[in-house]
Amino acid sequence: MENICLLGASGSVGESTLKVLRLFPGYFRLHSFSVHGNVEKAKSIIEEFHPEFAVISGSHDSILGSKYNDTKIYYGSEALSEIASLDEVGTVVTAIVGAIGIYPTIAAIEKNKKIAIANKETLVSFGPYINNLLKKKSSILVPVDSEHNALFQLLALQKPENIRSITLTASGGSFRDLPIEKLSTVSVEEALNHPTWKMGPKITIDSAGLVNKGLEVIEAHFLFGIPYEKIEVVIHPESIVHGMIETNDGAYFSYSSDPDMIFPVAHSLFYPETVKTLLRERKPASWKNLQFIQPDMKRYPALSMAYNAGKAGGTAPGIFNAANEEAVSLFLNRIIQFTDIPILIESALEKIKIEYPETLLGYEEAANSARSFIRNKYLKEAV
């Protein structure tokens, strides 16, 4: 029985992970978990799974006391690293949104855990640091994002020298069919109405502008060691094909499934073993037509910015990510327009000096500079 630590249990990936745990009670046990502030969700998880530890990482000090039922309760973000590094834990699922996910990930790497990674910021903002750390440890990262998990499985079937390119698919987000001239007037509610996936608000906004795919391009570079010139993106509205690899002879191999996170989550938990039973059945004939469309960079300007940031290297991807986090927050709070998001990202990349630090602190400082820059820029323009 594998003990699982689930960080970010109340999000969409967290919910999918709990589904998998329910399907395979003889294989996995929820040992510990975290939520940011959803105390009622924490209580229901404790009542169902009876874990050893739970963390409420947000500002809810002692709201459940030191124990709920027989589960010990910890508070604050520092406790995330504590439960991720416990000796009894075999696999850590990092499903926290935001750069805070880096710290428990590092703690888990230091303890040589298997990490089912769904936190983009870890590799986007700190990729060189994380990869250097992984070289010194026996920890393994198994990606949970559907696209990276698909590529992870496909690449295992080929020799590296036989790979000509890899392709990440994208739904195109909430506004893929909206005339470009109308993007400046879209509402938060419209942006959150994703046509395919049910996700949290931040990633749904990222998807609407294909920022999420830019982050995934950078993440794929660090996960698989593939140059940016060999990483491609296509719009695939049906969200059936999640990743493709092209071999040197021009052939393509693809990974397909219904758009349900249960598939990559189950794979990452069982890895290196295979999933033991049928998760969901749907025959290819029901998929009908599958479309693959080149993304329009006028509609999705942040995608090309992500490529440029990735190629620049160093702290540039972290600046891109942090600026986007701040800009998305401003949009969700109805302070800026949707089309201001890429403008703010570009301004941060232009104004903040790119560094190539050797320490974690150097990457953190660059990300903090980007956040401060966006906040200050907005405040000045608002005045």
N, C-alpha and C positions, 0 to 999 in steps of 0.2 A: 504494500500500500504506500503510494507516494504522497507525502505531505506537501500541500500547496499553500503558498502565501500569495494572496490576491490583493494587489494594490490598486485601488480604484474600483471597488466592487459595485458602486452604484451607477457607473457609466454603461454605455452600450456594450463594450468589450467585457466589462465585468459581468453584466447580465448574461452574455453568451457563455462566459466561463462557468457561471453557476449552473446553466443548463447542462453543460457537459458533465459537471460533477454529479448532477442528478442522474444522468444517463449511465454513469460508470461508478457507482458507489463502491464496488469491490476493488477498483483500481486507484482511486484518488480520494484524499480526505482534505477538506478545508481546515488547515491548521491555524491560519491567521488571515486577517484581511483589514483593509482600511476603507473608510469613506471620508470625504472632505467635511461635509456638514449635514448629510442626510441621516439624522439620528434614527428616524423611524425605520429606514432601510436597514441600518445597522442592527436594530433590535430584531427585525424579522429574519435576518441572516443568522443571527445568533440562535434564535429559537428553532430554526430549521436545521442548521449544520453543526451547532455545538462546538465551535472552534475553541482553541486554547486562548487566543489573543485577538483583540480588535483595537484598531486605532481610529480615532476621530481627529483628523489632522487640522481641521479648521478651528475657528474660534468658538468652541463649545466646551470650555473647561469644566470638567467634573459633572457634566449634565447627567451622566449615567452612573456616577460614582466610580469606584475602583473595580467594580464587578457588576456584570449583568448576567443573571443565572450563574453559571460556573465559568463564564468567560471573563478574563482579566481585561480591563479597559485602560488604554493609554491615550494621552492627548498630545497634540502638537506634531508638527512635521518631522521633528527629530526622531520620533518613535518609528517612523517608516523604515529608517535604516536598521533600527533594532530588530524589528520582526523579520526583515528581509535577510538578515544575516544569522538567524538562529540555526543552531546545528541540526535540529530536527527537520528543517525545511529542505526539501529536495529541489523543488521548482518554484521560482518566483515569477508571477505574472505581473508585469509592470504596465498597468492600464491607466495610470495617472496622466492627465493632460497638463502640459506645461513643463518648464525647465526644472521644476522641483523634483521631477522624476529621476534626475541624474544622480542624486545622492543615494537613494536606496539601491539604484542600479550598481553604482560603484561598490557599495557595501556587499552586495550579492556576488559581484565579480571577485572581490577580495576573498570571499569564502568559497569560491569555485562552484557556485550554483549553476544549474541550468536556468536560463532566463528566457521566458516567453515574452518578447519585447513588443509592446504596442505603444510605447512612448516615443514619438518621433523626435522630440527635442534632444533626447540623449545623444543620438548620433548626428543629428543636423547641427547642433550647436557645439558639441564636444567630440566630434568624430575622431580627430587625430589622437586626442588624449585617451579616449576609450579604447581605440585599437591598439595603442601602445601598452595599455594596461592588460588587455586580453592576451597579448604575446607572452606576458609574464605569468599568466594564470591558466588553469585548465577549465575555466568557465566557458560556456557556449551560449551564444545568442541565437534563438530560434524566432524569426519574425512572425508576428501575429497578424499584421495588416494583410488583407486578402491578397494584394498585389505582390508584396514581398514574400509572403508565404508560398504563393504559386511559383515565383521565380526560384525560391530556395529549393523547392521540390524538383523543378525542371533542371536546374543547374547541376543537381546531384546525379543526373543521368548522362551528362556529357563531360568530356575532358575540357578543361579551361581553354586550351589552345584551339578548340573547335568552335568557340563561340564568336560569332560575327557581331551580334547585337542582342540587347534585351529590350523588351517593350512592356511598359506599364500601361494598363488601360485605365480610362477615366470615364465616369458617367457623363461628365459635362456640367453637372450641377444644376441648380434650380433655374438658371437663365440661359441654358444652352440654345434655346430656340427664340429667345427674346431679341428683338432688334437692338443693336448696340446703342443706338441713340437714346433708348429708354432706360439704360442701366443706371443712369445718374438719379433716377426718381424712384427706384424700387424701394419697397419697405422692408423692415426687418422680418416681418411675418412672411413675406414672399420669399425672401432669401432662405428662410428656415424650412421651406416646403420642398424638401429634396424628393426628386422623382423616383428614387430607387432604394436608398438606404435610410434606416432610422438611426441617427447619430446624435451626439451632443451638439449644442448650439455653435461652439467655436469651430469644430471640424466641418459642420454643415456650411458655415459661412466661407471657410477656406475652400470647400469644394465648389461653391458657387463661382469663385474667381479662379479656380484651378491652382490656388496657392498650395493646397494640400498635395497636389501632384508635383509641384516644384519641390516641396519638402521631401516627398517620396523619392524623387530623382536623386537628391543629395544623400538621402538615407541609403538608397540602393548602391550608390558609389562606395560608401563606407562598409556596407554589409558584404558586398560581393567583390570589391576591388576592381570594378569595371570602370574604364574611363568614361567621362561624360559624353564624349563623342559617340559612344556605343550604347547610350541609354536613350530610348525613344519613348514618346508618349502618343497615344491615339485616343480619340473620343470613341467610346463604345457604349451607346445609350442603354443597351440591354443588360449590361453588367453581368454577363454570363462568363465571358473569357476574362480572367483576372491577370494573366501574364503570358508573355510569349518569349521564346528565344529563337534567334535566327542562327543557323549554323553556317559554316564557311561555304557550303555548296548552295546556299540560298534557300534551304528548306526551313520551315517554321514548325516549332513544337509549341502547343498551347496547353494551358491548364484551365479547365472549365468546371463550373458548378453554379448552382443557384446562388444569388446574392444573399448569403446567410453566413454570418461570422462563426457559426458553429463548426464549419469545416476547418478553417485555419486554426481556431482555438483547439479543437480536438487533436489535430496533427501536432501542434506545438507541445501539448501536454504529453502525448504518447511518445514523441520523438526520443530516441531513434527507433523505437518500435513503431509498428503500424497501428492505425485505428482498428479496433477489434470488431466493429459491427457497422451495419448500415445506419447512416445518420439521417438521410433524407433521400427519397427516390423521385427522380423526374427524368424521363427519357429525352434524348436530344431532339426527337421529332417535335416536342412541345415548344422548343425554343424558337422555331420558325426562322425568320431572317435575322442575321447578325450583321450589324453595321460597324465599320471602322473608318473614322474620319480624322483627318489631320486637324489639330487645334488651330484656331485662328488667333494669332498673337495680338491682334487688335482687341479682341474680346477678352483675352486672357493675358494681359501684359506681364503679370507677376510670374508667369511660367518662365518666360525668357530671362527675367531678373534672377530667378532661382538658378538657372543654368549658369549665368554669369557669376553669381556669388559662389557657386560650387567650384567653378574653374579658378576663381581668384584664390580660393582656399583660405587657410588660416581662420580668422575670426569672421570673415564675410558671411558664411552661412548662419552663424549665430546672430549677427546683426540683422540679417534678413528675417530670421525667425522671431527675434524679440520685437522688432519694429512691427511685424505683422500682428503679433499678440496684442500689442497696444492699440494698433489701428482697429482690429476686430472688436476689441472692447469698446472703443469709441463708437463704432457703428452699432453694436448691440445696445448701447445706451442712447442711441438716436442723436448723437452729437455730430457725426459726420455722415456724408453720403457713402454709398457702397463703392462708388468709383474713386473715392478719396483713398481707399486702402492701398492700392498699388502706388499711388502718388507719394504717400507717406513712406512706404517701404523704399522707394527709389531715392527719396531725399535722404534717408538715413544712410543708405549705401554710398551716396555721393559725399556726405559730410563727415562721416566717422572713419577715421584712419583704420585700415586693415592691418592687423598685427599677426605674428606667427609665434605665439607663446608656447612654452614648454610645460607650463603649469596650468592646473585647473583654474586658478585665480585669474590668469590672463584672459581666458575665455569668458569667465563670469563678468569681468570688468567691461569687456566689449559689449556683452548682452545688456548689462545695466546702463551703459552709455546710450545704447540704442533706445531703450525704454525711456530714459530721461529726455533724450532728444525729441522723441515723438510727443511726449507730454508737454515739454516746453514750447515746442513749435506750435502745438495746437493752442496753448494758452496765449502766446503772443499774437497769433492770428485772430483769436477770439476777441482780444482786446482791440 
